[in-house]
Amino acid sequence: MTPFAYSRPAGIDEAVALAGPHSRFIAGGTNLVDLMKEEVERPERLIDINALPLREIRDTDAGGLSVGALVDNASLAAHPQVTARYPLISRAILAGASPQLRNMASTGGNLLQRTRCHYFYDRAVPCNKREPGSGCPARDGLNRQHAILGASEHCVAVHPSDLCVALAALNALVHVRGPQAHRCLTFEQFHRLPGSRPQEDNILAADELVLGIELPGEGFPQHCAYLKVRDRASYAFALVSVAVGLLLDGDGRIAQVNIALGGVAHKPWRDAEAEDLLLGCRPEATHFQRCADHLLRGARPLRDNAFKIELARRSIVRALHMAAGGAQ
């Protein structure tokens, strides 16, 4: 591991002032420390933010819920307001990692996870995300786990987070602080597709700190589902995951639907056109299948992951049935 300086600021302003392109904020460290051990990340300074006042979960004036960046995943999943109003979040968190990791991993850190692509972690091979311009061996190599949507010739990695898929489906907001100002970003804005700059996972500046997330008033407590399909029953990343939130009107028709996919793209995948196809429809298989086909219309599989298209199609339909039925 490369030597680094260490700071533990007492306030947000101090933390932001210390930040820069050669520093990293650290909270639970469940991803960053792994990357440092492999020398994929080699920061010159670690800024420990655990002393900052970012552990609160509180109601917002708009009727939603504010979650501080340092709230650990286990506490977030078990919080009474979350289990009652936003069960999609609890289900997504409990589908990921292990109890030990959930006790350490922070809400803000979850948003900033780097890809778990094996080429990214292996410094003996090229990787455009690690060293821009060096190439992407995953395109012609082992790519069973990789993206079928939104990829580019420069990167086909997928985003690893379960929580982020749920937050995308909930239309969460991300509050960040830089040296000049506070910004509020939609979840759709926050993460990037790879394009020609796969080394940039999100739109944060190097000196911006995630303060927390804001959940809207509508959390779909009656009709939601998180479905994660993976190679083993626990402690595995998703091949495909689906987060669904539904509102049904008095006639039993779909009045609102939010769908986010994980395991298929560089960021949680949303498609408003596909969701709109379900508005006013009965929650029936024919309509769900049409929505799934539209969601996956741009899929571009690689040699080893074409199976993900049909897997995703069936998972979308199943998750929509689960949400419509109020499955727990």
For each residue, the residues with C-beta under 8 A, 3 or more apart:
1: 36 37 39
2: 36 39 42
3:
4: 42 43 44 45 46
5: 44 45 46
6: 45 46 48
7: 18 45 46 47 48
8: 47 48 50 51
9: 12 14 15 18 47 48 49 51 52
10: 14 51 52
11: 14 15 52
12: 9 15 16 52 53 54 177 209 211
13: 16 17
14: 9 10 11 17 18
15: 9 11 12 18 19 25 47 49 52 209
16: 12 13 19 177 178 179 207 208 209
17: 13 14 179
18: 7 9 14 15 23 45 47
19: 15 16 23 25 47 206 207 208 209
20: 23 45 206 207
21: 206
22: 43 44 45
23: 18 19 20 43 44 45 46 47 206
24: 32 41 43 45 46 47
25: 15 19 46 47 49 209
26: 29 32 33 46 47 48 49
27: 48 49 50 69 70 106 108 109
28: 72 104 105 106 109
29: 26 32 33 104 109
30: 33 34 97 101 104 105 109
31: 34 35 105 109 112 113 114
32: 24 26 29 35 36 41 109
33: 26 29 30 36 37
34: 30 31 37 38
35: 31 32 38 40 41 114 121
36: 1 2 32 33 39 40 41 42 43
37: 1 33 34
38: 34 35 121 123
39: 1 2 36 42 123
40: 35 36 114 120 121 123 130
41: 24 32 35 36 114
42: 2 4 36 39
43: 4 22 23 24 36 46
44: 4 5 22 23
45: 4 5 6 7 18 20 22 23 24
46: 4 5 6 7 23 24 25 26 43
47: 7 8 9 15 18 19 23 24 25 26
48: 6 7 8 9 26 27 51
49: 9 15 25 26 27 52 54 69 70 209
50: 8 27 70
51: 8 9 10 48
52: 9 10 11 12 15 49 70
53: 12 56 68
54: 12 49 68 69 70 71 108 211 212
55: 68 70 71
56: 53 66 68 71
57: 65 66 67 68 71 75 76 79 81 82
58: 65 66
59: 63 64 65 66 81
60: 63 64 65 66 214
61:
62: 216 217
63: 59 60 217
64: 59 60 214 215 216 217
65: 57 58 59 60 81 82 85 86 214 215 219
66: 56 57 58 59 60 212 213 214 215
67: 57 71 76 107 212 213 214 215
68: 53 54 55 56 57 71 107 211 212
69: 27 49 54 106 107 108 109 209 210 211 212 213
70: 27 49 50 52 54 55 106 107 108
71: 54 55 56 57 67 68 75 76 106 107 212
72: 28 75 76 102 103 104 105 106 107
73: 76 77 93 96 97 101 102 103 105 106 107 110 163
74: 77 78 93 99 102 103
75: 57 71 72 78 79
76: 57 67 71 72 73 79 82 89 90 93 107
77: 73 74 82 83 89 90 93 94 102
78: 74 75 82 83 90
79: 57 75 76 82 83
80: 83 84
81: 57 59 65 84 85 86
82: 57 65 76 77 78 79 85 86 87 89 90
83: 77 78 79 80 86 87 90
84: 80 81 87 221
85: 65 81 82 219 221
86: 65 81 82 83 89 90 170 215 219 220 221
87: 82 83 84 90 91 219 221 224 328
88: 91 92 166 169 170 219 220 224 225 226 243 245
89: 76 77 82 86 92 93 163 166 167 170 215
90: 76 77 78 82 83 86 87 93 94
91: 87 88 94 95 166 224 225 226
92: 88 89 95 96 162 163 165 166 226 228 241 243
93: 73 74 76 77 89 90 96 102 162 163 166
94: 77 90 91 102
95: 91 92 162 226 228 241
96: 73 92 93 102 161 162 163 228
97: 30 73 101 102 105 235
98: 101 102 234 235
99: 74 102 103
100: 103 104
101: 30 73 97 98 104 105
102: 72 73 74 77 93 94 96 97 98 99 105
103: 72 73 74 99 100
104: 28 29 30 72 100 101
105: 28 30 31 72 73 97 101 102 109 110
106: 27 28 69 70 71 72 73 109 110
107: 67 68 69 70 71 72 73 76 110 111 163 212 213
108: 27 54 69 70 111 112 210 211 212
109: 27 28 29 30 31 32 69 105 106 112 113
110: 73 105 106 107 113 161 163 164
111: 107 108 161 164 167 174 190 202 210 213
112: 31 108 109 201 202 204 210
113: 31 109 110 159 160 161 164
114: 31 35 40 41 120 129 201
115: 120 129 157 158 159 160 201 266
116: 120 121 145 160 237
117: 120 121 127 129 138 145 146 157 158
118: 121 122 142
119: 122 125 126 127 136 137 138 141
120: 40 114 115 116 117 127 129 130 157
121: 35 38 40 116 117 118
122: 118 119 125 127
123: 38 39 40 130
124:
125: 119 122 137
126: 119 131 134 135 136 137
127: 117 119 120 122 130 131 134 135 136 137
128: 131 132 133 134 135 136 154 155 194 198 199
129: 114 115 117 120 132 155 157 194 198 199
130: 40 120 123 127 134 199
131: 126 127 128 134
132: 128 129 197 198 199
133: 128
134: 126 127 128 130 131
135: 126 127 128
136: 119 126 127 128 139 153 154 155 156 198
137: 119 125 126 127 140 141
138: 117 119 141 142 143 146 155 156 157 302
139: 136 143 153 156 302
140: 137 303
141: 119 137 138
142: 118 138 304
143: 138 139 146 156 302 303 304 305
144: 304 305
145: 116 117 158 237 239 263 305
146: 117 138 143 151 156 157 158 302 304 305
147: 150 151 156 157 158 264 265 266
148: 151 264 265 296 299 300 301 302 305 306 308 309 312
149: 261 264 265 269 296 298 299 300
150: 147 193 194 265 266 267 269 298
151: 146 147 148 155 156 193 194 265 266 300
152: 155 156 193 194 195 196 198
153: 136 139
154: 128 136 194 195 196 197 198
155: 128 129 136 138 151 152 194 198 266
156: 136 138 139 143 146 147 151 152 194 302
157: 115 117 120 129 138 146 147 194 198 266
158: 115 117 145 146 147 262 263 264 265 266
159: 113 115 164 191 201 262 265 266 267 268
160: 113 115 116 237
161: 96 110 111 113 164 165 262 268
162: 92 93 95 96 165 166 226 228 238 241 262
163: 73 89 92 93 96 107 110 166 167
164: 110 111 113 159 161 167 168 187 191 262 267 268
165: 92 161 162 168 169 226 241 242 243 260 261 262 268
166: 88 89 91 92 93 162 163 169 170 226 243 260
167: 89 111 163 164 170 172 187 213 215 268
168: 164 165 171 172 187 188 243 260 267 268 269 270
169: 88 165 166 243 244 245 258 259 260 268 270
170: 86 88 89 166 167 187 215 216 219 220 245 258
171: 168 186 187 216 258
172: 167 168 187 213 214 215 216
173: 184 185 186 187 213 214 216
174: 111 184 185 186 187 190 210 213 214
175: 182 183 184 185 210 211 212 213 214
176: 182 183 184 185 204 208 209 210 211
177: 12 16 181 182 183 208 209 211
178: 16 181 182 183 205 207 208 209
179: 16 17 207
180:
181: 177 178
182: 175 176 177 178 211
183: 175 176 177 178 208
184: 173 174 175 176 214
185: 173 174 175 176 189 190 203
186: 171 173 174 189 190
187: 164 167 168 170 171 172 173 174 190 191 268
188: 168 270
189: 185 186 203
190: 111 174 185 186 187 202 203 204
191: 159 164 187 201 202 266 267 268
192: 195 197 200 201 202 203 266 267
193: 150 151 152 265 266 267
194: 128 129 150 151 152 154 155 156 157 197 198 266
195: 152 154 192 198
196: 152 154
197: 132 154 192 194 200
198: 128 129 132 136 152 154 155 157 194 195 266
199: 128 129 130 132
200: 192 197 203
201: 112 114 115 159 191 192 266
202: 111 112 190 191 192
203: 185 189 190 192 200
204: 112 176 190 208 210
205: 178 208
206: 19 20 21 23
207: 16 19 20 178 179
208: 16 19 176 177 178 183 204 205
209: 12 15 16 19 25 49 69 176 177 178
210: 69 108 111 112 174 175 176 204
211: 12 54 68 69 108 175 176 177 182
212: 54 66 67 68 69 71 107 108 175
213: 66 67 69 107 111 167 172 173 174 175
214: 60 64 65 66 67 172 173 174 175 184
215: 64 65 66 67 86 89 167 170 172 219
216: 62 64 170 171 172 173 219
217: 62 63 64
218: 245 247 256
219: 65 85 86 87 88 170 215 216 224 245
220: 86 88 170 223 224 245 246 247 258 323
221: 84 85 86 87 224
222: 326
223: 220 245 246 247 248 323 324 326
224: 87 88 91 219 220 221 243 244 245 246 323
225: 88 91 242 243 244 319 320 322 323 327
226: 88 91 92 95 162 165 166 241 242 243 244 319
227: 241 242 244 315 318 319 322
228: 92 95 96 162 238 240 241 262
229: 238 239 240 241 263 311 315
230: 233 236 237 238 239
231: 236 239
232: 235 236
233: 230 236
234: 98
235: 97 98 232
236: 230 231 232 233
237: 116 145 160 230 263
238: 162 228 229 230 241 262 263
239: 145 229 230 231 263 308 311
240: 228 229 261 262 263 264 308 311 312 315
241: 92 95 162 165 226 227 228 229 238 261 262 263 315
242: 165 225 226 227 259 260 261 262 312 315 316 318 319
243: 88 92 165 166 168 169 224 225 226 258 259 260 261 262 268 319
244: 169 224 225 226 227 257 258 259 319 320 322 323
245: 88 169 170 218 219 220 223 224 256 257 258 323
246: 220 223 224 254 256 257 283 320 323 324
247: 218 220 223 254 255 256 257
248: 223 252 253 254 255 283 324
249: 252 253 254 255
250:
251:
252: 248 249 282 283
253: 248 249 280 281 282
254: 246 247 248 249 257 278 279 280 281 282 283
255: 247 248 249 279 280
256: 218 245 246 247 279
257: 244 245 246 247 254 275 278 279 320
258: 169 170 171 220 243 244 245 270 275
259: 169 242 243 244 270 271 274 275 291 295 316 319 320
260: 165 166 168 169 242 243 268 269 270
261: 149 165 240 241 242 243 264 265 268 269 270 295 312 316
262: 158 159 161 162 164 165 228 238 240 241 242 243 268 269
263: 145 158 229 237 238 239 240 241 308
264: 147 148 149 158 240 261 269 299 308 312
265: 147 148 149 150 151 158 159 193 261 268 269
266: 115 147 150 151 155 157 158 159 191 192 193 194 198 201
267: 150 159 164 168 191 192 193
268: 159 161 164 165 167 168 169 187 191 243 260 261 262 265
269: 149 150 168 260 261 262 264 265 295
270: 168 169 188 258 259 260 261 275
271: 259 274 275 294 295
272: 275 276
273: 276 277 294
274: 259 271 277 291 292 294 295
275: 257 258 259 270 271 272 278 279 291
276: 272 273 279
277: 273 274 281 287 290 291 294
278: 254 257 275 281 287 288 291 320
279: 254 255 256 257 275 276
280: 253 254 255
281: 253 254 277 278 284 287
282: 252 253 254 287
283: 246 248 252 254 287 288 320 321 324
284: 281 287 288
285: 288 289 317 321
286: 289 290
287: 277 278 281 282 283 284 290 291
288: 278 283 284 285 291 292 316 317 320 321
289: 285 286 292 293 313 317
290: 277 286 287 293 294
291: 259 274 275 277 278 287 288 294 295 316 320
292: 274 288 289 295 296 312 313 314 316 317
293: 289 290 296 297 313
294: 271 273 274 277 290 291 297
295: 259 261 269 271 274 291 292 312 316
296: 148 149 292 293 299 309 312 313 316
297: 293 294
298: 149 150
299: 148 149 264 296 308 309 312
300: 148 149 151
301: 148 305 306 308 309
302: 138 139 143 146 148 156 305 306
303: 140 143 306
304: 142 143 144 146
305: 143 144 145 146 148 301 302 308
306: 148 301 302 303 309
307: 310 311
308: 148 239 240 263 264 299 301 305 311 312
309: 148 296 299 301 306 312 313
310: 307 313 314
311: 229 239 240 307 308 314 315
312: 148 240 242 261 264 292 295 296 299 308 309 315 316
313: 289 292 293 296 309 310 316 317
314: 292 310 311 317 318
315: 227 229 240 241 242 311 312 318 319
316: 242 259 261 288 291 292 295 296 312 313 319 320
317: 285 288 289 292 313 314 320 321
318: 227 242 314 315 321 322
319: 225 226 227 242 243 244 259 315 316 322 323
320: 225 244 246 257 259 278 283 288 291 316 317 323 324
321: 283 285 288 317 318 324 325 327
322: 225 227 244 318 319 325 327
323: 220 223 224 225 244 245 246 319 320 326 327
324: 223 246 248 283 320 321
325: 321 322
326: 222 223 323
327: 225 321 322 323
328: 87
